[in-house]
Amino acid sequence: MAKCDHCGKSTTFGHNRSHSLVATRREFRPNLQRVTVMENGKPVRKVLCARCIKTLTKAYN
């Protein structure tokens, strides 16, 4: 479920680096929110990332 319905952004992986440069796995999670969006004149609940919410509100205001 951790995926934006609009752009498809999902969890990516990388490394934590300590002072001694030992690499341990970590996750970068997108800022996902449940939002009600108007689609074809009907309200639809979607899971969107914060950037898509910002873009959609800019486009419709």
ABEGO torsion letter per residue (X at the ends): XBBBAAAGBBBBBBBBBBAAGBBBBBBBBBBBBBBBBBBGGBBBBBBBBAAAAAAAAAAAX
